Amino acid sequence: MVQGGLVMTSLQLSVATIFVPMCFSEPVRDRSSQALDGFSCADYQLIAELELEVAGECEFDSDCGQVLEYGVCDCESGNAVMRNGYNSSWLYGMLEEAELSQCSLELGDRCDCETDANVDLACIDGQCGWL
């Protein structure tokens, strides 16, 4: 989207659409559904999903090389895949904050450990994943 010389990707537009209304909305009165820093567990879930989408952008299979060490699966191939060179420290910090706020996030764990020996990292339709 181009507007007044500003170019925004669809992901940036999605994030702006989500967070701008949050900045101007009334504060939530029921704090029981919110984490310590003001984010709800649903907020953390959405932020993590968007960040993983950005982290997983790729053009070639060789772009994909980092495996997110977070999830409920006992096998590596159950976790999300990120591109090489992606700085995951912010993502891991946010996931830690979510856990401290007693939020349990679901990050697309497929937990198909029986086929773990037959999987490779790949770029599938522009997103890193397991093949």
Backbone as a chain_set.jsonl record, in Angstrom:
{"seq": "MVQGGLVMTSLQLSVATIFVPMCFSEPVRDRSSQALDGFSCADYQLIAELELEVAGECEFDSDCGQVLEYGVCDCESGNAVMRNGYNSSWLYGMLEEAELSQCSLELGDRCDCETDANVDLACIDGQCGWL", "coords": {"N": [[0.851, -1.176, 0.0], [0.662, 2.16, -0.895], [0.989, 5.361, 0.29], [1.116, 8.685, 0.32], [3.886, 8.594, -0.179], [4.765, 6.694, 1.598], [5.552, 3.381, 1.988], [4.06, 0.373, 2.722], [4.23, -2.972, 3.795], [2.012, -5.791, 3.5], [2.02, -7.185, 5.916], [3.038, -5.266, 7.718], [0.991, -3.414, 7.543], [-1.077, -4.952, 8.609], [-0.178, -5.281, 11.257], [-0.15, -2.594, 12.082], [-2.862, -2.045, 11.867], [-3.823, -3.578, 13.917], [-2.526, -2.61, 16.27], [-2.798, 0.225, 16.385], [-5.559, 0.88, 17.016], [-5.479, -0.124, 19.618], [-3.944, 1.708, 20.979], [-5.552, 3.919, 21.227], [-7.808, 3.132, 22.503], [-10.159, 2.61, 25.199], [-8.98, 1.85, 28.517], [-8.789, -1.527, 29.676], [-11.011, -2.705, 32.049], [-11.257, -5.059, 33.537], [-8.747, -6.609, 34.878], [-8.0, -9.231, 35.194], [-7.814, -10.735, 32.895], [-5.575, -9.884, 31.702], [-2.036, -9.744, 31.181], [0.926, -9.056, 33.155], [2.244, -6.837, 31.965], [0.247, -5.517, 30.654], [-0.57, -6.692, 28.305], [-2.835, -9.068, 27.003], [-3.245, -12.664, 27.099], [-4.18, -13.429, 24.624], [-3.252, -11.29, 23.107], [-0.461, -11.728, 23.255], [-0.395, -14.158, 21.877], [-1.186, -13.402, 19.285], [0.844, -11.546, 18.633], [3.093, -13.235, 18.69], [2.464, -15.022, 16.604], [2.458, -13.265, 14.387], [5.118, -12.36, 14.453], [6.488, -14.759, 14.012], [5.667, -15.249, 11.438], [6.989, -13.216, 10.045], [9.61, -13.925, 10.726], [9.877, -16.297, 9.403], [9.946, -15.803, 6.676], [10.998, -16.485, 3.363], [12.92, -17.257, 0.379], [14.318, -19.309, -0.766], [15.133, -22.779, -0.111], [17.549, -22.916, 1.234], [17.525, -20.611, 2.738], [16.308, -21.158, 5.116], [16.918, -22.137, 8.411], [16.949, -21.917, 11.186], [15.543, -23.287, 14.099], [12.799, -22.866, 16.121], [13.101, -23.068, 19.499], [10.868, -23.857, 21.27], [7.891, -24.993, 22.526], [5.482, -27.693, 22.663], [6.175, -30.143, 21.799], [8.094, -33.181, 21.649], [10.016, -33.432, 19.786], [12.27, -32.122, 17.352], [11.213, -31.423, 14.832], [8.673, -30.628, 15.344], [8.56, -28.005, 15.913], [8.432, -24.454, 15.095], [9.975, -22.975, 12.179], [12.584, -20.745, 11.362], [14.127, -18.194, 9.339], [17.588, -18.197, 8.335], [19.862, -16.015, 9.913], [17.907, -14.445, 11.054], [17.237, -12.462, 13.834], [16.46, -13.784, 16.682], [16.242, -13.072, 19.348], [14.498, -11.087, 20.397], [12.007, -12.297, 20.005], [12.236, -14.641, 21.591], [12.481, -13.396, 24.082], [9.968, -12.152, 24.312], [8.348, -14.434, 24.355], [9.165, -15.5, 26.763], [8.261, -13.516, 28.524], [5.514, -13.894, 28.146], [5.193, -16.457, 29.23], [5.897, -15.909, 31.902], [3.727, -14.416, 32.535], [1.873, -16.306, 32.756], [0.762, -17.309, 30.406], [-0.139, -19.581, 27.958], [1.049, -20.38, 24.942], [0.109, -21.311, 21.631], [1.895, -22.363, 19.009], [1.599, -23.455, 16.435], [2.464, -26.104, 16.615], [3.159, -29.229, 15.269], [3.794, -31.772, 16.066], [4.443, -34.334, 14.972], [6.193, -36.641, 15.496], [6.976, -39.19, 14.687], [7.721, -39.159, 12.049], [10.034, -37.779, 12.112], [12.651, -38.375, 11.268], [12.498, -38.192, 8.566], [12.277, -35.617, 7.597], [12.939, -32.356, 6.242], [14.279, -29.032, 6.345], [12.622, -26.447, 4.641], [11.709, -24.026, 2.126], [8.547, -23.149, 1.742], [6.11, -21.994, -0.227], [7.004, -19.362, 0.329], [7.435, -19.377, 3.058], [9.36, -20.57, 5.77], [9.598, -23.977, 6.709], [8.759, -27.402, 7.486], [9.53, -30.164, 5.459]], "CA": [[0.0, 0.0, 0.0], [1.438, 3.381, -0.982], [0.171, 6.496, 0.676], [1.959, 9.832, 0.639], [5.295, 8.241, -0.205], [5.037, 5.658, 2.581], [5.272, 2.051, 1.466], [3.865, -0.586, 3.81], [3.923, -4.326, 3.369], [0.725, -6.23, 4.043], [2.221, -7.534, 7.315], [3.133, -4.026, 8.479], [-0.352, -2.861, 7.584], [-1.837, -5.768, 9.554], [0.27, -4.938, 12.608], [-0.641, -1.246, 12.368], [-4.311, -2.137, 12.033], [-4.082, -4.184, 15.219], [-2.019, -1.864, 17.399], [-3.25, 1.611, 16.449], [-6.761, 0.983, 17.838], [-5.153, -0.407, 21.012], [-3.376, 2.918, 21.561], [-6.581, 4.924, 21.441], [-8.999, 2.54, 23.112], [-10.305, 2.733, 26.643], [-8.294, 0.776, 29.215], [-9.622, -2.649, 30.088], [-11.297, -2.627, 33.485], [-11.045, -6.365, 34.135], [-7.329, -6.907, 34.73], [-7.742, -10.661, 35.338], [-7.52, -11.328, 31.599], [-4.381, -9.257, 31.149], [-0.751, -10.078, 31.756], [1.518, -8.019, 33.99], [2.627, -5.655, 31.2], [-0.909, -4.957, 29.989], [-0.986, -7.542, 27.195], [-3.583, -10.273, 27.335], [-2.666, -13.863, 26.478], [-4.551, -13.369, 23.203], [-2.315, -10.346, 22.497], [0.812, -12.437, 23.097], [-0.574, -15.159, 20.824], [-1.2, -12.694, 18.007], [2.18, -10.988, 18.405], [3.987, -14.35, 18.379], [2.13, -15.516, 15.263], [2.934, -12.282, 13.406], [6.577, -12.359, 14.464], [6.929, -15.993, 13.363], [5.441, -15.091, 9.994], [8.111, -12.405, 9.558], [10.843, -14.697, 10.931], [9.913, -17.435, 8.498], [9.926, -15.415, 5.265], [12.132, -17.045, 2.633], [12.82, -17.42, -1.068], [14.954, -20.575, -1.122], [15.28, -23.719, 1.001], [18.776, -22.586, 1.969], [17.255, -19.476, 3.626], [15.711, -21.673, 6.351], [17.912, -22.872, 9.179], [16.776, -21.82, 12.634], [14.359, -23.95, 14.626], [12.35, -22.247, 17.364], [13.158, -24.003, 20.619], [9.73, -23.531, 22.118], [6.723, -25.756, 22.105], [5.059, -28.807, 23.491], [6.566, -31.398, 21.155], [9.355, -33.766, 22.101], [10.888, -33.612, 18.636], [12.634, -30.858, 16.725], [10.376, -31.088, 13.683], [7.384, -30.123, 15.792], [8.686, -26.578, 16.198], [8.442, -23.507, 13.981], [11.265, -22.767, 11.519], [12.86, -19.354, 11.026], [15.191, -18.054, 8.345], [18.95, -17.937, 8.802], [20.141, -14.595, 10.076], [16.855, -13.756, 11.817], [17.613, -12.247, 15.233], [15.326, -14.317, 17.442], [16.304, -12.716, 20.767], [13.276, -10.39, 20.796], [10.93, -13.287, 20.037], [12.412, -15.459, 22.796], [12.163, -12.539, 25.234], [8.517, -11.99, 24.381], [7.79, -15.721, 24.776], [9.457, -15.611, 28.193], [7.301, -12.632, 29.198], [4.205, -14.543, 28.086], [5.207, -17.538, 30.213], [5.863, -15.299, 33.232], [2.359, -13.928, 32.715], [1.059, -17.533, 32.786], [0.09, -17.503, 29.122], [0.289, -20.759, 27.207], [0.873, -20.047, 23.538], [0.123, -22.385, 20.648], [2.631, -21.822, 17.873], [1.524, -24.324, 15.267], [3.179, -27.359, 16.817], [2.512, -30.326, 14.562], [4.082, -32.928, 16.921], [4.453, -35.571, 14.212], [7.566, -37.073, 15.768], [7.291, -40.464, 14.047], [8.356, -38.897, 10.755], [11.117, -36.836, 12.372], [13.856, -38.724, 10.514], [12.254, -38.001, 7.139], [11.907, -34.236, 7.322], [13.989, -31.393, 5.944], [13.856, -27.638, 6.333], [12.341, -26.038, 3.266], [10.934, -22.808, 1.886], [7.299, -23.594, 1.142], [5.248, -20.835, -0.501], [7.54, -18.154, 0.936], [7.583, -19.52, 4.516], [10.183, -21.702, 6.21], [8.827, -25.032, 7.359], [9.27, -28.774, 7.4], [9.088, -30.863, 4.256]], "C": [[0.892, 1.233, 0.0], [0.523, 4.55, -0.652], [1.105, 7.625, 1.079], [3.433, 9.494, 0.685], [5.676, 7.159, 0.785], [4.63, 4.309, 2.0], [5.179, 1.093, 2.641], [3.585, -1.963, 3.217], [2.586, -4.719, 3.978], [0.868, -6.606, 5.507], [2.309, -6.283, 8.179], [1.767, -3.378, 8.604], [-1.217, -3.627, 8.575], [-1.484, -5.416, 10.986], [-0.244, -3.56, 12.995], [-2.138, -1.258, 12.63], [-4.673, -2.695, 13.402], [-3.708, -3.241, 16.352], [-2.497, -0.414, 17.485], [-4.543, 1.732, 17.255], [-6.491, 0.716, 19.318], [-4.651, 0.857, 21.709], [-4.45, 3.929, 21.935], [-7.843, 4.37, 22.084], [-9.002, 2.78, 24.616], [-9.552, 1.606, 27.328], [-9.281, -0.309, 29.636], [-9.796, -2.604, 31.594], [-11.019, -3.948, 34.202], [-9.606, -6.792, 33.894], [-7.033, -8.408, 34.802], [-7.378, -11.313, 34.006], [-6.264, -10.738, 30.975], [-3.137, -9.673, 31.904], [-0.199, -8.865, 32.504], [1.834, -6.736, 33.23], [1.47, -5.035, 30.43], [-1.382, -5.751, 28.791], [-1.808, -8.712, 27.72], [-2.87, -11.463, 26.698], [-2.998, -13.9, 24.993], [-3.636, -12.399, 22.45], [-0.973, -11.019, 22.238], [0.727, -13.452, 21.959], [-0.485, -14.503, 19.443], [0.18, -12.14, 17.662], [3.149, -12.097, 17.997], [3.722, -14.877, 16.971], [2.637, -14.569, 14.178], [4.455, -12.28, 13.317], [7.123, -13.619, 13.791], [6.709, -15.933, 11.86], [6.583, -14.288, 9.373], [9.405, -13.208, 9.624], [10.984, -15.826, 9.927], [9.904, -17.088, 7.023], [11.181, -15.925, 4.559], [11.852, -17.033, 1.136], [13.327, -18.798, -1.49], [15.034, -21.472, 0.11], [16.48, -23.371, 1.865], [18.608, -21.381, 2.897], [16.831, -19.95, 5.012], [16.727, -22.489, 7.132], [17.756, -22.811, 10.679], [15.474, -22.501, 13.045], [14.031, -23.303, 15.969], [12.339, -23.291, 18.465], [12.104, -23.63, 21.645], [8.565, -24.365, 21.632], [6.48, -26.941, 23.011], [5.496, -30.148, 22.924], [7.912, -31.875, 21.696], [10.318, -33.987, 20.947], [11.113, -32.26, 17.968], [11.672, -30.458, 15.618], [8.969, -30.643, 14.072], [7.388, -28.624, 15.996], [8.714, -25.728, 14.933], [9.867, -23.324, 13.453], [11.384, -21.297, 11.129], [14.011, -19.304, 10.024], [16.538, -17.829, 9.036], [19.131, -16.43, 8.932], [19.063, -13.829, 10.816], [17.3, -13.65, 13.27], [16.411, -12.619, 16.103], [15.299, -13.889, 18.901], [15.044, -11.984, 21.238], [12.119, -11.37, 20.94], [11.033, -14.148, 21.291], [12.103, -14.661, 24.064], [10.67, -12.357, 25.413], [7.847, -13.284, 24.838], [8.016, -15.943, 26.265], [8.506, -14.732, 29.009], [5.912, -13.274, 29.237], [4.123, -15.668, 29.119], [5.152, -16.993, 31.629], [4.477, -14.764, 33.571], [1.349, -15.08, 32.695], [0.201, -17.705, 31.536], [0.699, -18.719, 28.431], [-0.013, -20.504, 25.738], [0.917, -21.294, 22.668], [0.742, -21.827, 19.373], [2.691, -22.793, 16.708], [2.293, -25.613, 15.399], [2.443, -28.5, 16.124], [2.746, -31.65, 15.256], [3.982, -34.266, 16.198], [5.857, -36.174, 14.314], [7.939, -38.385, 15.088], [7.992, -40.263, 12.711], [9.556, -37.958, 10.885], [12.361, -37.12, 11.533], [13.71, -38.422, 9.03], [11.914, -36.563, 6.775], [13.134, -33.377, 7.068], [13.408, -29.999, 6.063], [13.668, -27.218, 4.887], [11.609, -24.699, 3.256], [9.691, -23.233, 1.1], [6.376, -22.394, 1.006], [5.686, -19.592, 0.261], [7.692, -18.209, 2.445], [8.432, -20.738, 4.832], [9.299, -22.709, 6.923], [9.516, -26.362, 7.206], [8.683, -29.448, 6.171], [9.093, -32.351, 4.496]], "O": [[1.798, 1.331, 0.828], [-0.555, 4.708, -1.225], [1.81, 7.519, 2.082], [4.166, 10.048, 1.505], [6.833, 6.74, 0.803], [3.49, 4.128, 1.571], [6.096, 1.004, 3.458], [2.812, -2.104, 2.269], [2.088, -4.042, 4.878], [-0.059, -6.378, 6.284], [1.72, -6.238, 9.259], [1.424, -2.847, 9.66], [-2.007, -3.025, 9.303], [-2.365, -5.269, 11.834], [-0.724, -3.37, 14.113], [-2.623, -0.558, 13.518], [-5.698, -2.333, 13.978], [-4.479, -3.079, 17.299], [-2.588, 0.123, 18.589], [-4.63, 2.611, 18.112], [-7.182, 1.257, 20.181], [-4.906, 1.053, 22.898], [-4.267, 4.712, 22.866], [-8.844, 5.079, 22.193], [-7.977, 3.108, 25.215], [-9.483, 0.504, 26.784], [-10.449, -0.038, 29.913], [-8.818, -2.478, 32.331], [-10.59, -3.947, 35.356], [-9.281, -7.286, 32.814], [-5.914, -8.819, 34.498], [-6.701, -12.341, 33.99], [-5.927, -11.061, 29.836], [-3.175, -9.922, 33.109], [-0.791, -7.785, 32.482], [1.707, -5.648, 33.792], [1.682, -4.121, 29.633], [-2.486, -5.518, 28.299], [-1.498, -9.275, 28.769], [-1.992, -11.285, 25.853], [-2.184, -14.354, 24.188], [-3.283, -12.645, 21.296], [-0.41, -10.903, 21.15], [1.663, -13.589, 21.171], [0.209, -14.994, 18.553], [0.629, -12.255, 16.521], [3.937, -11.923, 17.067], [4.664, -15.149, 16.226], [3.182, -15.014, 13.167], [5.015, -12.206, 12.223], [8.12, -13.549, 13.072], [7.483, -16.507, 11.094], [7.085, -14.636, 8.305], [10.206, -13.179, 8.689], [12.097, -16.263, 9.634], [9.859, -17.99, 6.186], [12.288, -15.814, 5.086], [10.723, -16.83, 0.69], [12.829, -19.384, -2.451], [15.005, -20.986, 1.24], [16.435, -23.515, 3.086], [19.458, -21.148, 3.756], [16.983, -19.213, 5.986], [17.33, -23.419, 6.596], [18.384, -23.598, 11.387], [14.434, -22.312, 12.413], [14.889, -23.206, 16.846], [11.634, -24.295, 18.362], [12.411, -23.154, 22.738], [8.297, -24.423, 20.432], [7.187, -27.155, 23.996], [5.211, -31.188, 23.518], [8.745, -31.084, 22.137], [11.335, -34.662, 21.112], [10.259, -31.375, 18.013], [11.349, -29.279, 15.476], [8.162, -30.315, 13.201], [6.337, -28.026, 16.229], [8.987, -26.226, 13.84], [10.839, -23.496, 14.188], [10.435, -20.685, 10.639], [14.77, -20.263, 9.886], [16.607, -17.339, 10.163], [18.596, -15.665, 8.129], [19.274, -12.671, 11.176], [17.697, -14.649, 13.87], [15.464, -11.843, 16.233], [14.405, -14.309, 19.635], [14.568, -12.225, 22.347], [11.341, -11.282, 21.89], [10.036, -14.365, 21.98], [11.525, -15.197, 25.01], [10.162, -12.402, 26.533], [6.892, -13.249, 25.614], [7.163, -16.505, 26.951], [8.006, -15.149, 30.053], [5.22, -13.201, 30.252], [3.109, -15.818, 29.801], [4.444, -17.54, 32.476], [4.102, -14.671, 34.74], [0.139, -14.863, 32.628], [-0.932, -18.182, 31.601], [1.92, -18.848, 28.341], [-1.173, -20.421, 25.335], [1.678, -22.223, 22.94], [0.184, -20.932, 18.738], [3.732, -22.932, 16.065], [2.735, -26.171, 14.394], [1.254, -28.715, 16.357], [1.967, -32.582, 15.058], [3.482, -35.236, 16.768], [6.604, -36.208, 13.337], [9.127, -38.664, 14.927], [8.777, -41.112, 12.29], [10.035, -37.411, 9.892], [13.055, -36.187, 11.13], [14.707, -38.399, 8.308], [11.312, -36.325, 5.728], [14.215, -33.629, 7.599], [12.203, -29.799, 5.905], [14.456, -27.585, 4.014], [10.983, -24.301, 4.238], [9.784, -23.625, -0.063], [5.913, -21.843, 2.004], [4.852, -18.851, 0.78], [8.04, -17.204, 3.063], [8.254, -21.804, 4.243], [8.372, -22.343, 7.646], [10.691, -26.444, 6.847], [7.494, -29.318, 5.882], [8.751, -33.122, 3.599]]}, "num_chains": 1, "name": "protein.A"}
